[in-house]
Amino acid sequence: MKILTLWSLFSTYLLASSLNIENHAAQFFSSGHTNNWAVLVCTSRFWFNYRHVANTLSVYRSVKRLGIPDSHIVLMLADDMACNHRNPKPATVFSHKNMELNVYGDDVEVDYRGYEVTVENFLRVLTGRLPPSTPRSKRLLSDDRSNILIYLTGHGGNGFLKFQDSEEISNVELADAFEQMWQKRRYNELLFIIDTCQGASMYERFYSPNLMALASSQVGEDSLSHQPDLAIGVHLMDRYTFYLLEFLEDIHPASKTNMNDLFKVCPKSQCVSTPGHRTDLFLRDPGSVLITDFFGSVRKVEITMETINLTDPIEQVEQSPVNGELQKERNSYVDQLPVSEIIHQKPKQRDWHPPDGFILGLWTLILLVFFKTLAFQETAVGSKPPYRVQ
Amino acid sequence: MHHGFSVCVCHSERRRGQLAALSIAAVVILIGVPLWWRTTETYRAWLPVSQIQELANLQLQLSADVEVVFARGTVTPEQQKKVPLTLTQDDEHVVDGDLRTTICDLMVTKYEGCKVSNVLNSFVSRGHSVEVQDVDVYVGQRRTALLRIGAQTRVGRTLEQLLSHLEPRVKQVLQVMSFSHTDITAALSDRVRLSPGNKESIADSMRAFKSSPGYEITFSLLNPDPKSHRLHWDIEGAVQTYIQPLLRKLAPLANFSIDSQTLYYAMLGVNPRFDSSRSAYTLNSDSLAHVINPVEARLGSNAASSNPVLNFLLYVPDAHHSPLHINDHKKQEVPSNAFHSPRWGGIMVYNVNDFYGPEAAFPVDINIDMAKVMGVFLAQLRLLLGVQSSAPPPRFLVAPCSSAGIADWELDRLMWSRSVENIATATTTITSLAQLLDQIGNIVINDNIAQQVSSAVTSLQLAVAELESGNLRFALQYSKEAILASERAFFDPSLLHLLYFPDDQKFAIYIPLFLPMCVPILLSLLKIVSDARQRRREKHAKAD
């Protein structure tokens, strides 16, 4: 009896291990991506929007912990909370009350900071239309086998998201930007998460394939913040991102949790708003998509089976003497910036625009003439002295 | 009299007022509206839209010349006279709805007095063992292949039987050495999403880097234990001897830039397990995937360029974890002790515990055997650049890699697929750019963008023509020019269409400007019209 159970256990173990190998091989081909990118954007400034920066930094922390390197993360923070004058604990950004979790740390690499976070820069990063002088860390260098995670947070409304309290991005623009990314095959699959009020309106207009979207609230609902901290004096996190962070803390690089679990994060009882998601444009079944396909960076690996047999000896790199003696390289300073040229530059010729008051002046003139003729008419009638009847 | 005079005065004054209103309206309509139209117009340079439409229906024709040489004794003299001198075979494949590739082979027959067995004998004498019975086709280093006609077919065959026997076999050789339908479809995977068919072909397409004008190759030596090992590697000499010949041959495809670095105290992210049966530390194949990420953060890259980076890491395990072996799925030791990641690079583990005994004085000076290391890296480089093809068909023998690292026919093969890939990508870019500019009327199209688009279109047309005539080098060059120009045009920073204006916003902008101006004009025009009508009514009344 014991032998039977032992044998059955052994055979099931063998079966399971062989299935495991098959699964690994199948997984190599199931997701179709070879690298991961993340674009994390916080769009609001001012101290009372502390929670948006904390949201973004929490997602940044999770994504880094699960393996995506800094060179593949584009982090855009619209304001500096850690070094803000009103921060009672400088150089920290907390995401849990009682200051339990500092998400700022000493290895946070912010790529776009402060006033650089604009709609224009965001769209430039997505579509790749950056000026040639942009450094590598500020570019999204994805290819057709990249899975990209895009996380946006801030204040939003029905069909728009507010940037820096002065401009906004509409859902049509966002959908067009994604379509341009698809045309140039700048992504394999894209996960879009947005945590703002009426966030579901931002993914209504998507029409490119392989997009999956999650939002913290439906149209007409507000996304609420989680908890204030009395020592710091502001709300620390938004509810949706708080429960998302809690969910992600349980994920490790080898876990097999799939997207269906992510859709269940923050039900209405905890979030007060109703989170929504959109998967109709996504080709794979969400149940087969792993969380680490987007949040982590699990590399595909192949064993190198073949080697090349090299038999030639290494040739010595020789210095060829010139004129009988070794020519030493003269070290010299690189040309400094041509400061004098820059200072005395002529201003660039810009297109001529009519002066601003032009339109104003034009119709002031017209009105003046109109009323003058009207007045002239009246005075002309009135000023003629009445002729006395003879 | 007084009454008549005042009427007369009123009439001239009113006339003046009406003239003023009319002239203001005239100024506004004749000068103001065109001025406003011209100043709010966006500059759009002319684009060759019709040519772009033509390019969208891409029809590629690829032709390769094959020279068939019959060795002495294979064909009888009477048959010799009857064999046709040239034979063209067309193969048409529809890859997508609007994309066709035609593959034609021209076969030119020649007769020469060479003996096949001589060649094989010299091959054997060089020290490679080959079972002559098992091999039907031998593919050489340059562009030759030797076909063996079976013994039973040599005697008593008619010419037609011979040719019909030969044709499919020549076609098979051509598919291995130049291009096949699957290769071209894989190169076109930008336009045509590969249906999940053959797993091997998907893995192949995922592994190699996409065509790019330049690549950066970085060799890194990871030394986690500098206290025990002082490592010396002659990387400059090794690169010069082993890697540069390959890259020189690949120069028409792309620019390569190589650099190297040494990283100290860089550990792997996983803990190896000790295997007492082999008294060595082992890394499972499952844990290999997690090795790369912690290391990548420390690797760094050239910040100035956006070219894809290939990283080759040489890891020398620390003294406490030596020797370190990599196991495959079946828990067998991997002979090369290396693994690679698609589109990233490769890692090799180099064990140095054999170089010193237990009583050596630390740190020990160790010279790394660069030939062995470069053998592995070269193989990985070939895989990652797409040089290596999938396994050859059965009964084919491919000559092993020479010191140059790449055979001529492998280079040709790569050039074919890269040319097709470049042409497809450039066409997609240009057509989508034209579509985008057409859709959004507010984007400014500068002259330089129009110039880039025109030059891209010209280069594409030339590249397609060169592919048809079989000039591979020119086709590749033109396709590279086309893709550079199209990328420059598409990614020009001035094309940001931040100009999405919904119609209600347009109204909201213009109404406060134009309404206050137009209201008095309209009112006075209406007044003029109503006065004129009243006067006509009075005239009719008077007339009656």
Interface residues (C-beta under 8 A of the other chain):
Chain A: I21 H24 A25 F28 F29 G32 T34 N35 G67 I68 P69 D70 S71 V119 E120 L123 R124 T127 G128 R129 L130 P131 P135 R136 S137 R139 L141 D143 D144 R145 S170 V172 E173 D176 Q180 Q183 K184 R185 P253 A254 S297 V298 R299 K300 V301 E302 I303 T304 M305 E306 T307 I308 N309 L310 T311 D312 P313 I314 E315 Q316 V317 H353 P354 I359 L362 W363 I366 L367 V369 F370 T373 L374 F376 Q377 A380 V381 K384 P386 Y387 V389
Chain B: M1 H2 F5 S6 V9 C10 E13 R14 R16 G17 A20 A21 I24 V28 G32 T39 S189 D190 P196 K199 I202 A203 M206 R207 K210 D234 E236 G237 A238 Q240 T241 Y242 S285 D286 L288 A289 H290 I292 N293 E296 A297 S301 N302 A303 A304 S305 S306 P308 I326 D328 H329 V334 P335 S336 A338 F339 H340 S341 P342 R343 W344 G346 M348 M370 A371 K372 M374 G375 V376 L378 A379 Q380 R382 L383 P400 C401 S403 G405 T428 T429 S432 L436 F490 F491 D492 P493 L495 L496 H497 L498 Y500 L513 P516 M517 P520 I521 S524
